[in-house]
């Protein structure tokens, strides 16, 4: 007697969730929001270049005066704005040609900002694939700060003391973020086994990391030059790190083996920052993190236009859509980090956990 295996049960809920993203994508495509807008990016690049020219003119003409510290802060802001531009190019948002995007991102990232775009792209792509997923998202991996409950265990001495107060130390520590980016850039181009166009990356990033301080010291001397660089690096670190932090920190964590469909994985772990066009410019489009994670290749200028579509779609599907102002987001981050450092938080302790678990295949 011949027997056949029972057919696998149909899981309509999982299939429906898969269709959700395709339906949302179709609405966005019908609205014509996925096309490139090279002119807007070229205008943005030109304005940024003019701002850099102005900053260098001030650096070279003001002399060794304390007013140069304001110029240093200006450079910190401009380097961060350049990083936003490189971020968009690395996401293939600027040109229709992947090669052009790649080289635009490499020149902006390595030569202007001083980070390895190869290192950053590899790290950032992993984050986009698995945001806030324990063991898969390097942005929440253990380091000086603890983002995942349980990782604080075993920390003793100064690191244990810091973990219990890490929320309050978060913003001050961001002032060191620029040093981390520059260190990772040098480490990547000289030690990483997989760096595309390694020689070009090395030449560009070393030109920036060595060349800019040389110009500063040659113009201002050792003492004022050191003060200038300290302010520039601190402003860059706080501005850069502070623009990325509100996006996911303090949002639900996903257990490594929990299967969640793409739409809910991106929406439920991301947070938008309100504030209109001014905030959109200040954060380089990162204020609309939900839309950016759903459509990472969409030009950042279109994210404001797609937001109502995404928000309405989430309301239709009962998916929590999180947005708050910048100050409130930092309050959430500080409280979350302090709770994690004290060992009080559960990785799934959040009203959204039911949605996350409900989104798992077969749930």
Rosetta blueprint (number, residue, H / E / L):
1 X L
2 X L
3 X L
4 X L
5 X L
6 X L
7 X L
8 X L
9 X L
10 X L
11 X L
12 X H
13 X H
14 X H
15 X H
16 X H
17 X H
18 X H
19 X H
20 X H
21 X H
22 X H
23 X H
24 X H
25 X H
26 X H
27 X H
28 X H
29 X H
30 X H
31 X L
32 X L
33 X L
34 X L
35 X L
36 X L
37 X L
38 X H
39 X H
40 X H
41 X H
42 X H
43 X H
44 X H
45 X H
46 X H
47 X H
48 X H
49 X H
50 X H
51 X H
52 X H
53 X H
54 X H
55 X H
56 X H
57 X H
58 X H
59 X H
60 X H
61 X H
62 X L
63 X L
64 X L
65 X L
66 X L
67 X L
68 X H
69 X H
70 X H
71 X H
72 X H
73 X H
74 X H
75 X H
76 X H
77 X H
78 X H
79 X H
80 X H
81 X H
82 X H
83 X H
84 X H
85 X H
86 X H
87 X H
88 X H
89 X H
90 X H
91 X L
92 X L
93 X L
94 X L
95 X L
96 X L
97 X L
98 X H
99 X H
100 X H
101 X H
102 X H
103 X H
104 X H
105 X H
106 X H
107 X H
108 X H
109 X H
110 X H
111 X H
112 X H
113 X H
114 X L
115 X L
116 X L
117 X H
118 X H
119 X H
120 X H
121 X H
122 X H
123 X H
124 X H
125 X H
126 X H
127 X H
128 X H
129 X H
130 X L
131 X L
132 X L
133 X E
134 X L
135 X L
136 X L
137 X L
138 X H
139 X H
140 X H
141 X L
142 X L
143 X L
144 X L
145 X L
146 X L
147 X L
148 X L
149 X L
150 X L
151 X L
152 X L
153 X L
154 X L
155 X L
156 X L
157 X H
158 X H
159 X H
160 X H
161 X H
162 X H
163 X H
164 X H
165 X L
166 X H
167 X H
168 X H
169 X H
170 X H
171 X H
172 X H
173 X H
174 X H
175 X L
176 X L
177 X H
178 X H
179 X H
180 X H
181 X H
182 X H
183 X H
184 X H
185 X H
186 X H
187 X H
188 X H
189 X H
190 X H
191 X H
192 X L
193 X L
194 X L
195 X L
196 X L
197 X L
198 X H
199 X H
200 X H
201 X H
202 X H
203 X H
204 X H
205 X H
206 X H
207 X H
208 X H
209 X H
210 X H
211 X H
212 X H
213 X H
214 X H
215 X H
216 X H
217 X H
218 X H
219 X H
220 X H
221 X H
222 X H
223 X H
224 X H
225 X H
226 X H
227 X H
228 X H
229 X H
230 X H
231 X H
232 X H
233 X H
234 X H
235 X H
236 X H
237 X H
238 X H
239 X H
240 X H
241 X H
242 X H
243 X H
244 X H
245 X H
246 X L
247 X L
248 X L
249 X L
250 X L
251 X L
252 X L
253 X L
254 X E
255 X L
256 X L
257 X L
258 X L
259 X L
260 X L
261 X L
262 X H
263 X H
264 X H
265 X H
266 X H
267 X H
268 X H
269 X L
270 X L
271 X L
272 X E
273 X E
274 X L
275 X L
276 X H
277 X H
278 X H
279 X H
280 X H
281 X H
282 X H
283 X L
284 X L
285 X L
286 X L
287 X L
288 X L
289 X H
290 X H
291 X H
292 X H
293 X H
294 X H
295 X L
296 X L
297 X L
298 X L
299 X L
300 X H
301 X H
302 X H
303 X H
304 X H
305 X H
306 X H
307 X H
308 X H
309 X H
310 X H
311 X H
312 X H
313 X H
314 X H
315 X H
316 X H
317 X H
318 X L
319 X L
320 X L
321 X L
322 X L
323 X E
324 X E
325 X L
326 X H
327 X H
328 X H
329 X H
330 X H
331 X H
332 X H
333 X H
334 X H
335 X H
336 X H
337 X H
338 X H
339 X H
340 X H
341 X H
342 X L
343 X L
344 X L
345 X L
346 X L
347 X L
348 X L
349 X L
350 X L
351 X L
352 X L
353 X H
354 X H
355 X H
356 X H
357 X H
358 X H
359 X L
360 X L
361 X L
362 X L
363 X L
